[in-house]
Amino acid sequence: MDTYALKPESRIEDVIAAAQSAEGPVAVLDGGQECLVALRPAVFEALLFGSLMLECTDRSTLRF
């Protein structure tokens, strides 16, 4: 997991850019404490479906 430390001049675009360039989740730190975890949709799907956390094999499994 990558990290991104917030600075006084940080903008949401900076957090988005950090998440888009990472291969996994990005923990956003504020004053040394984790305050947010950001990730791209592809990373979320890889975590969800790749680890079978919900016993899903693909997106269609989530349809009711």
N, C-alpha and C positions, 0 to 999 in steps of 0.2 A: 504494500500500500504506500503510495506517495503521500507527501504532506505539502500543504501550502500554508504558510504563516501569514495571517492578515497583518497589514501595515496600515497606518493612518490614511495613506493615500490609496489603499486597495479599492478596486471597484468590482462589481459583480462580473464584469467582462473578464477580469483577471482570474477569478475563480473558475469561470466557464472555460477559459483558455487552458488552465491547468488541468481540468478534468478531460477536456478534449484531447490533450496531448499524452495522457496517461494510458497505460495498458490495463490498469486496474482502478479500484476506488482511490479517491483522494481525500484524506482527512484534512479538514480545514481547521487550523489552530488559531485561537484568539488568546493572546497572553499565555501561551503554553498549554492551554486546555482545548481539547477537541470540542468544536461547537457544531460541526456539520460534516457529513460525508457526501461527497459529490461523485457522480459517475455517469458515463455515457450510457445511452440505452443498450448498446451492444454489450457493454460490460455487465450491466444488470441482467440481461438475458443469459449471458454466459454463466454468471453466478447462479441464476435461478435454474436454468435447464441443464447446464453442464454438471452441476453437483446433484441434480435430482432432489433438491431440497423439498419440493412439493410433489415429488413423484411425477413430474411433468416431463414429457419427452419433446414437446414442441409447443408453440404458441396456441395451436388449436385445442390442446388439452384444457386450456383455461376457460373455454367457452362453456356456458351453462345450457 
